[in-house]
């Protein structure tokens, strides 16, 4: 049986994921040297299926600036520092 898929748009990024799964948007943490000056830094933002947390990311949103990445994570995960993600 094929899983039911649904497409949603978050901050202009269209994502099609499995309905009922919990997903988490993430970006790499920055080390001290980079964190001091984030201008020009691009970070890969990915979506992980928390039903399979050890699996590969299920979607790559893009390489976003530090500020754009943080805005996307806050919108997708519902809170700036949320590790709960969202149920699709």
N, C-alpha and C positions, 0 to 999 in steps of 0.2 A: 504494500500500500504506500503510495506516495504521500509525503507530508504536505500539509496545507501551507502554502507560501503566501506572504503578504508583503506588499511594497509600501514603505513609508518614506517621507522626506524629512530629514532632520537638517536644519540650517542649509538647505539647498542641496544636500547630498542624498540621493535616492538609494535606498537599501532594500533588498528583497531577502527576507529571512523566514525561518520556519515559525509559524504561529505557535504560541504557548511555550517557547523556549526562553530562558533568561540569558540575556546578552550583556556584555560589559565592553565599553569602549576604553581603550588604553593607549598610552603613548609611553616612550621610554622616559625614565627618570633622568634628570640632568645632573652631571657631577659639578663640583664646586666651581671649576674654572669656567665652564660654559654658563652656569647659572648666573654668574656675575654680569654677563653681557649676552642677552638672547637675540639681539638684532641679527637678522640674517640666518638664524638657526631654523632648519626645517626638520620636523619630526614626523615619523610615520605613525599614523593613527590607524589602529586596527580594531576589529570587532571580534570578540571571543565568545563562543557558545559555552556558558557556564554549566550546561548539561554535560559537556565534555571539556573540562578546564585544562586538561593536558594535551588536547588536540591543537592543531594549527589554527590560526585565526580563520574565521569564515568569511571575512570581508576586509578589504583594505580601503579605507576612506581616502587616503592621500597623504602626501608629505606636506604638512601644514606648518605655518609659522607657530612659534610658541604660543602667542596669544590666540590664534585661530584654533589651535589644538585644544587649548584649555576651554575655550568657548564651546567647542563641539563636545568635549567630554562632559561638561556641565549640562548641556542640553540633552545629550543622549542618556547619561546616567542619572539625570534629574537633580543632581547636586554636584557642587564643585569637587568634593572629596568623597563621593559615594562609591563604595565597592559592591553595592547591591545590584547595580546595572538596572535593566528594565526587562520586563516580560513583553515579548513581541506579540 
